Amino acid sequence: MPVKPSDYEEQYFLEQELKRQLDARRQEQAAMALKDKTRLKELHYMHCPKCGQKLLVEHYGKIEVDVCPSCRGLWLDANELETILQSTKQTGPLQKFLKVLGA
């Protein structure tokens, strides 16, 4: 005599299938988000935030400074300003200005 599955059993397998579909959809969305993030980084990396031109790297001692050839904007990476302040022993308006920026 065939055994008919109970309503709870059918509901359980339906829920399991829905969970699998939801997990697959989440993985697909995560992959798309990573792909979009990578694409945006490729579009904007080493471009001037002000005018969008490609930045050039100039060396000032041991520090690499990103400079925009178009608007002449100057961009520093993390801790580069502190390194500049520690390496310069000058006094004057430029040094005072740099100390204000570093504060």
N, C-alpha and C positions, 0 to 999 in steps of 0.2 A: 504494500500500500504506500503510495507516494506521500511524502511529508510536505505539507505546505508551509513555507517560511512564515514566521510571525511578522506582524506589522513592525515590531521593534527591530527585527533583523533586517528588513528591507530599509528601514530608516537609517540604520547604522551604515550599511553599504552605500547608501545615497550620500550620507554625510562624509564618508571617506572619499568618495569620488569628488565631491565639491571641494574638500580640503586639498586634494591633489591638483585640481584645476586652479585654485586660488594660489597655491605655492608656485605653480608654473607661471602664472600671470605676474606674481611678485618678482620672480627671478628675471622674467623678460623685461619688466619695468626697470629693475636695478641695472641690467645690462645696457638698456637704452640711456639711462641717466649717466652711467659711466662713459658711454660713447659721446654723449653731448658735452660732458665736462671736458673730455679730452679734446674734442673739436674746438671748444671755446678757448681752451688754453693755447692750442696751436694758433688760433686767430689773434690772440691778444698778447702772448708772451713776447717780451722785449719790444713792445710798442709804447710810444709815449701816451700817457693817460690824458694829456691835454689836447694834442693834435692828431694822434694816431700814427705818426711816422715811426719807422723802424729806429730803435735806439742804437747808438754806438757805444762801445766800451772804451773808456780812457783810463789810463793808469796814472795815479798820483801816489808815488811811492809804492807801498804794498797794497794800496786800496784801489779797487776797480769801481769807477763811477760811471753810471749810465747817463749819456748825454744825448739830447734830441738835436739833430742837425738843423731842424726846421725852426723850432721856437726857442732853442738853446736852453730848454729845461734841464735841470740837473736832478738825478734821482739816485738816492742812496739805499743800499740794502740794510738789513738789520745790523745794528751795532757799528756801522761804518762811521757815523757821526762821532760816537764816543772815541773810536780809534783815532780820528782826525784830531779831536780835542786833546787827547793824551799825547799825540806825537808832535804837536806844535807847541813851541815854547814862546811864541810871540805874544806881544800885548798890542792892543790897538783896537780900532773899531771893528775889524773883521773878527778878531778873537772874541770880543765881547758879544758880537752878534751870534757867533757860533755857540757860545756858552748859553745864550738865551734859548737857542733852538734845542740844545741838548738837555735843558732843564725839564 
